[in-house]
């Protein structure tokens, strides 16, 4: 039988090239990955409806999205590690079962507080489920088939980016059974139950015999550090920016210091830290982590402010807002494919830097158009800046991981890719919390202008995003000019025997 297990895994029985079950298993894990991707994007377009129907505050609206991202980020690496220890199939089924239950709780939430709590649970369950996807693929498919499988995974990612906002808009607009926004969560129930039942039958188990130990103290410290920063930024606006908020933000720095000290001690003690600190000695990786984090901040700010601007400011329906974003999604997908296949092999790092500048240019065009046309702006007038921004984002998101991992030792590719995905989610949560500062503060200050205040708030958020993108362009000078041919990859590198392969969309 041809070996299909990645180094450090127990090869499950029945995973040879002649076993058709592996393709059914692939369909199930890809469906789960797609469900997570859609769930991240499907919520944004429904947020104004949720705020109106449930009387949610601005802070609660932010927590509905930021809570998911924060829980996902805090538990992502641990989720992968748990799969290595207890079995990838077992953790995948636990994750998808929990994700389905959390989706039901979101759909039947009786108040904003319950919805926020259910979203946090949903993010935590996604962190148990998603890291197992690529690990199961590695343990199930032989090396010569993985290229085709990862290509399919990339297509699923692109499809999720396009489908989520449209599906969310349609489900909200249709108001199925008078449920308003609730079907955006309830749609996960039949999909989750089917994946749970079928997955238990066709996915074969795999483990890492020398998996790293859990670092629960590290998880707690990471979570506390993020909460100490995100909570006051999210709640400060509604509480008049009290002193305790600044104290918490200062405390987050001290917690990070404690985390670094503990991780060093953990490395010396058993070699199983949550964060592999030695990776930060690699200049390109350290810079890449900064780029990923700040890029996450940018997307967190833009997408939430964009939704609120279109629906609360311009008074557009969820469907019109969702359709307006189609050119953006198409541009991202087109540029992503082109950047990896044709541009990066020829121009290297310059492609990513061009993407940052292109995004910044699109943002600035949007600033001008939003101010020029005011409340009378039309969807077609937004198409130009959205396409320019989408092209820029596509040039960044597809090749960035390989660029960051280029100089990372091959044996650390699993740990490095897990950390990259974690900081991206943390940056997203931070960006969502900053919406209070860059958007709601301006809207409140200009409240006398009525709906036009949302235009001012959106333009303020865009200017912040443009400034951050220029910073990203400068940080990218620390990335290698060209990714090494033998460099690590979140998708192609074999993980070290003692490392888990952790990856998230």
C-alpha positions as CSV (number, residue, x, y, z in Angstrom):
1,X,0.0,0.0,0.0
2,X,1.3,3.5,-0.8
3,X,2.0,5.5,2.3
4,X,-0.4,8.4,2.7
5,X,0.4,9.5,6.2
6,X,2.4,12.6,6.9
7,X,5.5,12.1,9.0
8,X,4.6,11.7,12.6
9,X,1.1,10.4,11.9
10,X,-0.3,6.9,12.3
11,X,-1.5,5.9,8.9
12,X,-5.1,5.0,9.1
13,X,-6.2,1.8,7.5
14,X,-8.0,1.9,4.2
15,X,-6.5,5.2,3.0
16,X,-4.6,3.8,0.0
17,X,-5.1,5.2,-3.5
18,X,-7.7,2.5,-4.3
19,X,-10.0,3.5,-1.4
20,X,-12.9,5.6,-2.6
21,X,-13.9,6.5,0.9
22,X,-11.1,9.1,1.1
23,X,-13.0,11.2,-1.5
24,X,-16.1,11.1,0.5
25,X,-14.1,12.1,3.6
26,X,-12.6,14.9,1.6
27,X,-16.1,16.2,0.6
28,X,-17.1,16.2,4.3
29,X,-14.1,18.0,5.7
30,X,-14.2,20.5,2.8
31,X,-17.9,21.1,3.5
32,X,-17.1,21.8,7.1
33,X,-14.3,24.3,6.0
34,X,-16.8,25.9,3.7
35,X,-19.4,26.2,6.4
36,X,-16.9,28.0,8.7
37,X,-15.8,30.4,5.9
38,X,-19.4,31.2,5.0
39,X,-20.3,31.7,8.6
40,X,-17.6,34.3,9.1
41,X,-18.8,36.4,6.1
42,X,-22.5,35.7,6.2
43,X,-23.0,37.5,9.5
44,X,-21.7,41.0,8.5
45,X,-24.5,41.8,6.0
46,X,-27.2,40.8,8.6
47,X,-25.7,42.9,11.5
48,X,-27.9,46.0,10.9
49,X,-31.0,43.8,10.9
50,X,-29.9,42.1,14.1
51,X,-29.3,45.5,15.7
52,X,-32.7,46.8,14.7
53,X,-34.6,43.6,15.6
54,X,-32.9,42.9,18.9
55,X,-32.0,46.4,20.0
56,X,-28.4,45.5,20.2
57,X,-25.9,48.2,21.1
58,X,-22.9,49.2,19.0
59,X,-20.6,47.3,21.3
60,X,-22.8,44.1,21.1
61,X,-22.7,44.3,17.3
62,X,-18.9,44.4,17.4
63,X,-18.8,41.5,19.8
64,X,-21.0,39.3,17.5
65,X,-18.1,39.3,15.1
66,X,-15.1,40.0,17.3
67,X,-16.1,37.3,19.8
68,X,-16.1,34.7,17.1
69,X,-12.6,35.8,15.8
70,X,-11.2,36.0,19.3
71,X,-12.3,32.6,20.4
72,X,-11.1,31.1,17.1
73,X,-7.7,32.7,17.4
74,X,-7.2,31.8,21.1
75,X,-7.9,28.1,20.6
76,X,-6.7,27.5,17.0
77,X,-3.3,26.0,17.8
78,X,-4.6,24.1,20.8
79,X,-7.3,22.6,18.5
80,X,-4.7,21.3,16.2
81,X,-2.7,19.9,19.1
82,X,-5.7,18.2,20.6
83,X,-6.3,16.5,17.2
84,X,-2.7,15.2,17.3
85,X,-3.1,13.8,20.8
86,X,-6.7,12.4,20.8
87,X,-7.2,11.9,17.1
88,X,-8.0,14.2,14.2
89,X,-11.3,12.5,13.4
90,X,-12.5,12.6,17.0
91,X,-11.7,16.3,17.3
92,X,-13.2,17.1,13.9
93,X,-16.5,15.4,14.9
94,X,-16.5,17.1,18.3
95,X,-15.8,20.5,16.6
96,X,-18.5,20.1,13.9
97,X,-21.0,18.8,16.5
98,X,-20.3,21.8,18.8
99,X,-20.4,24.2,15.9
100,X,-23.8,22.9,14.9
101,X,-25.1,23.3,18.5
102,X,-23.7,26.8,18.8
103,X,-25.3,27.7,15.4
104,X,-28.7,26.6,16.8
105,X,-28.1,28.7,20.0
106,X,-27.3,31.7,17.7
107,X,-30.4,31.1,15.7
108,X,-32.7,30.8,18.7
109,X,-30.9,33.6,20.8
110,X,-33.5,35.5,22.8
111,X,-31.4,38.6,23.3
112,X,-28.1,40.1,22.2
113,X,-26.2,38.8,25.2
114,X,-27.1,35.2,24.3
115,X,-26.2,35.8,20.7
116,X,-22.7,37.1,21.6
117,X,-22.1,34.2,24.0
118,X,-23.2,31.7,21.4
119,X,-21.0,33.3,18.8
120,X,-18.0,32.9,21.1
121,X,-18.9,29.3,21.6
122,X,-19.2,28.9,17.8
123,X,-15.7,30.4,17.3
124,X,-14.2,28.0,19.9
125,X,-15.8,25.0,18.2
126,X,-14.6,26.2,14.8
127,X,-11.1,26.2,16.3
128,X,-11.5,22.5,17.2
129,X,-12.8,21.6,13.7
130,X,-10.9,23.7,11.2
131,X,-7.3,22.6,12.1
132,X,-8.2,19.0,11.5
133,X,-9.1,19.6,7.8
134,X,-5.7,19.8,6.3
135,X,-4.3,17.3,8.9
136,X,-6.9,14.8,7.8
137,X,-6.0,15.5,4.1
138,X,-2.3,14.9,4.9
139,X,-3.0,11.6,6.6
140,X,-5.5,10.4,4.0
141,X,-4.1,11.3,0.6
142,X,-0.7,10.3,-0.9
143,X,1.7,13.1,-1.7
144,X,1.1,12.9,-5.5
145,X,-2.6,13.6,-5.0
146,X,-2.3,16.5,-2.5
147,X,-1.7,19.1,-5.1
148,X,-5.0,18.5,-6.6
149,X,-6.7,18.4,-3.2
150,X,-5.1,21.7,-2.1
151,X,-6.2,23.3,-5.4
152,X,-9.7,22.3,-4.6
153,X,-9.3,23.7,-1.1
154,X,-8.3,27.1,-2.6
155,X,-11.4,27.0,-4.9
156,X,-13.5,26.4,-1.8
157,X,-12.0,29.4,-0.1
158,X,-12.7,31.6,-3.1
159,X,-16.3,30.3,-3.3
160,X,-16.9,30.9,0.4
161,X,-15.7,34.5,0.0
162,X,-18.3,35.1,-2.7
163,X,-21.1,33.0,-1.3
164,X,-21.2,34.2,2.3
165,X,-22.3,37.8,1.8
166,X,-24.8,36.9,-0.9
167,X,-26.3,34.0,1.1
168,X,-26.5,36.2,4.2
169,X,-28.3,38.9,2.2
170,X,-30.7,36.5,0.6
171,X,-31.6,34.7,3.8
172,X,-32.1,38.0,5.7
173,X,-34.1,39.6,2.8
174,X,-36.4,36.6,2.3
175,X,-37.4,36.6,6.1
176,X,-38.1,32.9,5.9
177,X,-41.0,32.0,8.3
178,X,-40.8,35.4,9.8
179,X,-37.4,34.5,11.3
180,X,-35.7,37.6,10.0
181,X,-31.9,37.1,10.4
182,X,-32.0,33.8,12.2
183,X,-31.8,31.5,9.1
184,X,-28.2,32.7,8.6
185,X,-27.3,30.5,11.6
186,X,-30.0,27.8,11.3
187,X,-28.8,26.9,7.8
188,X,-25.8,25.2,9.5
189,X,-28.0,22.7,11.3
190,X,-28.8,20.3,8.4
191,X,-25.3,20.6,7.0
192,X,-23.7,20.0,10.4
193,X,-25.8,17.0,11.2
194,X,-25.2,15.4,7.8
195,X,-21.4,16.0,8.1
196,X,-21.4,14.6,11.6
197,X,-23.3,11.4,10.6
198,X,-21.4,10.8,7.4
199,X,-18.0,11.8,8.9
200,X,-18.3,9.3,11.6
201,X,-18.6,6.6,8.9
202,X,-16.1,7.5,6.2
203,X,-13.3,9.6,7.9
204,X,-10.5,7.4,9.3
205,X,-8.7,8.2,12.5
206,X,-5.1,9.5,12.6
207,X,-2.8,10.7,15.4
208,X,0.7,12.0,15.9
209,X,2.5,9.5,18.1
210,X,4.9,12.2,19.4
211,X,2.5,15.2,19.5
212,X,3.4,18.2,21.5
213,X,1.8,18.6,24.9
214,X,-1.0,21.0,25.6
215,X,-0.1,24.5,26.9
216,X,-3.3,25.5,28.6
217,X,-1.5,28.3,30.6
218,X,-0.3,29.8,27.4
219,X,-3.9,29.7,26.0
220,X,-5.2,31.5,29.1
221,X,-2.5,34.2,28.9
222,X,-3.1,34.8,25.2
223,X,-6.8,35.1,25.8
224,X,-6.4,37.4,28.8
225,X,-4.0,39.6,26.8
226,X,-6.4,39.9,23.9
227,X,-9.4,40.5,26.2
228,X,-7.5,43.2,28.1
229,X,-7.0,45.0,24.8
230,X,-10.2,44.3,22.9
231,X,-12.7,44.7,25.7
232,X,-12.0,48.4,26.6
233,X,-11.7,49.3,22.9
234,X,-15.1,47.8,22.2
235,X,-16.9,49.0,25.4
236,X,-15.1,52.3,25.9
237,X,-17.2,54.2,23.5
238,X,-20.5,53.5,25.2
239,X,-19.0,54.0,28.7
240,X,-17.3,57.4,28.0
241,X,-13.8,56.0,27.8
242,X,-13.3,55.4,31.5
243,X,-10.0,55.1,33.4
244,X,-10.4,51.3,33.8
245,X,-10.2,50.9,30.1
246,X,-6.8,52.5,29.9
247,X,-5.7,50.4,32.8
248,X,-6.8,47.2,31.1
249,X,-5.0,48.2,27.9
250,X,-1.8,48.8,29.8
251,X,-2.3,45.5,31.6
252,X,-2.4,43.7,28.3
253,X,1.2,44.7,27.7
254,X,2.2,43.2,31.0
255,X,0.3,40.0,30.3
256,X,2.2,39.7,27.0
257,X,5.5,40.0,28.9
258,X,4.3,37.3,31.3
259,X,3.4,35.1,28.3
260,X,6.8,35.5,26.7
261,X,8.5,34.6,30.0
262,X,6.3,31.6,30.5
263,X,6.7,30.3,26.9
264,X,10.5,30.4,27.3
265,X,10.2,28.4,30.5
266,X,7.8,26.0,28.8
267,X,10.3,25.5,25.9
268,X,13.1,24.7,28.3
269,X,10.9,22.3,30.4
270,X,9.3,20.1,27.8
271,X,9.7,21.7,24.3
272,X,5.9,22.1,23.9
273,X,5.2,25.9,24.0
274,X,2.0,27.3,22.5
275,X,4.1,29.8,20.6
276,X,7.5,28.8,19.2
277,X,9.4,31.9,20.1
278,X,12.5,30.9,18.2
279,X,10.6,31.5,15.0
280,X,10.7,35.2,15.7
281,X,14.5,35.2,15.2
282,X,13.8,34.7,11.5
283,X,13.5,38.3,10.2
284,X,11.1,37.5,7.4
285,X,8.8,35.5,9.7
286,X,8.7,38.2,12.3
287,X,7.9,40.9,9.7
288,X,5.3,38.6,8.1
289,X,3.6,38.0,11.4
290,X,3.4,41.8,11.8
291,X,2.0,42.1,8.3
292,X,-0.6,39.4,8.9
293,X,-1.7,41.0,12.2
294,X,-2.0,44.5,10.8
295,X,-3.7,43.2,7.6
296,X,-6.3,41.5,9.9
297,X,-6.9,44.8,11.6
298,X,-7.5,46.5,8.2
299,X,-10.1,43.9,7.1
300,X,-11.8,43.9,10.5
301,X,-12.3,47.7,10.3
302,X,-13.3,47.8,6.7
303,X,-15.9,45.1,6.4
304,X,-17.9,46.0,9.5
305,X,-17.9,49.8,8.7
306,X,-18.7,49.1,5.1
307,X,-21.8,47.1,6.1
308,X,-23.0,49.7,8.6
309,X,-22.4,52.5,6.1
310,X,-24.5,50.9,3.4
311,X,-27.4,49.8,5.5
312,X,-27.6,52.3,8.3
313,X,-26.2,55.3,6.5
314,X,-27.5,54.8,3.0
315,X,-30.6,52.9,4.0
316,X,-29.9,50.0,1.6
317,X,-31.5,46.6,2.0
318,X,-29.3,43.6,2.9
319,X,-29.7,42.2,-0.6
320,X,-28.5,45.4,-2.3
321,X,-25.6,45.7,0.1
322,X,-24.6,42.0,-0.6
323,X,-24.9,42.5,-4.4
324,X,-22.8,45.6,-4.2
325,X,-19.9,43.5,-2.9
326,X,-19.9,41.0,-5.7
327,X,-17.3,43.0,-7.9
328,X,-15.0,43.0,-4.9
329,X,-15.2,39.3,-4.3
330,X,-14.7,38.5,-8.0
331,X,-11.7,40.8,-8.1
332,X,-10.1,39.1,-5.0
333,X,-10.5,35.6,-6.5
334,X,-9.2,36.6,-9.9
335,X,-6.1,38.4,-8.6
336,X,-5.4,35.7,-6.1
337,X,-5.2,33.0,-8.8
338,X,-3.1,35.2,-11.1
339,X,-0.7,36.3,-8.3
340,X,0.3,32.7,-7.3
341,X,0.4,31.2,-10.8
342,X,2.0,34.0,-12.9
343,X,3.1,37.1,-11.0
344,X,4.9,36.0,-7.8
345,X,7.2,33.5,-9.6
346,X,8.3,36.4,-11.8
347,X,8.3,39.4,-9.6
348,X,8.4,38.0,-6.0
349,X,7.8,40.4,-3.1
350,X,7.0,43.3,-5.4
351,X,3.6,41.7,-6.1
352,X,2.6,41.8,-2.4
353,X,3.8,45.4,-2.1
354,X,1.9,46.4,-5.3
355,X,-1.2,44.8,-3.7
356,X,-0.9,46.9,-0.6
357,X,-0.5,50.1,-2.6
358,X,-3.4,49.1,-4.9
359,X,-5.6,48.5,-1.9
360,X,-4.7,51.8,-0.5
361,X,-5.4,53.5,-3.8
362,X,-8.8,51.8,-3.9
363,X,-9.6,53.0,-0.4
364,X,-8.7,56.6,-1.2
365,X,-10.8,56.5,-4.3
366,X,-13.7,55.3,-2.1
367,X,-13.0,58.1,0.4
368,X,-13.4,60.6,-2.5
369,X,-16.5,59.0,-3.9
370,X,-18.3,58.7,-0.6
371,X,-17.7,62.4,0.1
372,X,-18.5,63.5,-3.4
373,X,-21.7,61.6,-3.9
374,X,-22.8,61.6,-0.3
375,X,-26.1,59.8,0.5
376,X,-26.9,59.7,-3.3
377,X,-24.1,57.3,-4.2
378,X,-25.1,54.4,-6.3
379,X,-23.9,50.8,-6.3
380,X,-22.3,51.1,-9.7
381,X,-20.3,54.1,-8.5
382,X,-18.7,52.0,-5.8
383,X,-17.6,49.3,-8.4
384,X,-14.4,51.1,-9.3
385,X,-12.9,51.4,-5.8
386,X,-14.1,48.0,-4.8
387,X,-12.5,46.3,-7.9
388,X,-9.2,48.2,-7.2
389,X,-9.3,47.1,-3.6
390,X,-10.2,43.6,-4.5
391,X,-7.4,43.3,-6.9
392,X,-5.0,44.6,-4.3
393,X,-6.3,42.2,-1.7
394,X,-6.0,39.2,-4.0
395,X,-2.4,40.0,-4.7
396,X,-1.7,39.9,-1.0
397,X,-3.8,37.1,0.5
398,X,-2.8,34.2,-1.8
399,X,1.0,34.5,-1.8
400,X,1.5,36.0,1.7
401,X,1.7,32.8,3.7
402,X,4.4,31.3,1.4
403,X,6.4,34.5,1.6
404,X,6.2,34.5,5.4
405,X,7.2,30.9,5.6
406,X,10.0,31.1,3.0
407,X,12.9,31.3,5.4
408,X,11.3,29.2,8.2
409,X,13.0,25.8,8.7
410,X,10.9,23.1,7.1
411,X,10.5,21.2,10.3
412,X,8.7,24.2,11.9
413,X,6.3,24.8,9.0
414,X,3.3,23.4,10.9
415,X,3.9,25.5,14.0
416,X,4.6,28.6,11.9
417,X,1.5,28.3,9.8
418,X,-0.7,27.8,12.9
419,X,0.8,31.0,14.4
420,X,0.2,32.9,11.1
421,X,-3.5,32.0,11.0
422,X,-3.8,32.8,14.7
423,X,-2.4,36.3,14.5
424,X,-4.6,37.0,11.4
425,X,-7.7,36.2,13.5
426,X,-6.4,38.2,16.4
427,X,-5.8,41.2,14.1
428,X,-9.3,40.8,12.8
429,X,-10.7,40.9,16.4
430,X,-8.6,43.9,17.2
431,X,-9.8,45.7,14.0
432,X,-13.4,45.0,14.9
433,X,-12.9,46.4,18.3
434,X,-11.3,49.5,16.8
435,X,-14.5,50.3,15.0
436,X,-15.7,52.1,18.1
437,X,-12.7,54.5,17.8
438,X,-12.5,55.0,14.0
439,X,-16.3,54.9,13.1
440,X,-18.8,55.1,16.0
441,X,-17.0,58.1,17.6
442,X,-17.2,60.1,14.4
443,X,-20.9,59.1,13.8
444,X,-21.7,60.2,17.3
445,X,-19.8,63.5,17.0
446,X,-21.7,64.2,13.7
447,X,-25.1,62.9,14.9
448,X,-26.7,66.2,14.1
449,X,-26.2,65.5,10.4
450,X,-28.5,62.4,10.6
451,X,-27.7,59.6,8.1
452,X,-24.8,61.7,6.7
453,X,-22.9,61.1,9.9
454,X,-22.5,57.5,8.7
455,X,-20.8,58.8,5.6
456,X,-18.4,60.8,7.7
457,X,-17.7,57.8,9.9
458,X,-17.1,55.5,6.9
459,X,-14.7,58.0,5.4
460,X,-12.8,58.2,8.7
461,X,-12.5,54.4,8.8
462,X,-11.3,54.4,5.3
463,X,-8.5,56.9,6.0
464,X,-7.4,54.8,8.9
465,X,-7.3,51.7,6.6
466,X,-5.3,53.6,4.0
467,X,-2.7,54.6,6.6
468,X,-2.4,51.0,7.8
469,X,-2.0,49.7,4.3
470,X,0.9,52.1,3.7
471,X,2.4,50.7,6.9
472,X,1.9,47.2,5.5
473,X,3.7,48.2,2.3
474,X,6.7,49.3,4.4
475,X,6.7,46.2,6.5
476,X,6.9,44.1,3.4
477,X,10.4,45.2,2.7
478,X,11.5,42.8,5.4
479,X,10.0,39.9,3.5
480,X,12.3,37.9,1.2
481,X,12.5,39.3,-2.4
482,X,11.6,35.8,-3.6
483,X,10.2,32.8,-1.7
484,X,12.8,30.1,-1.6
485,X,11.9,27.1,-3.7
486,X,12.4,24.8,-0.7
487,X,10.7,27.1,1.8
488,X,8.0,25.9,4.1
489,X,4.4,26.1,3.1
490,X,1.2,25.9,5.1
491,X,-0.1,23.6,2.5
492,X,2.7,21.7,1.0
493,X,5.4,21.3,3.7
494,X,5.4,18.0,5.6
495,X,5.2,18.8,9.3
496,X,7.9,17.8,11.7
497,X,7.1,14.5,13.5
498,X,6.4,16.3,16.7
499,X,4.5,19.2,15.2
500,X,0.9,19.4,14.2
501,X,-0.2,20.8,10.8
502,X,-2.5,23.7,11.7
503,X,-4.2,25.8,9.1
504,X,-7.3,27.9,8.9
505,X,-8.8,29.9,6.1
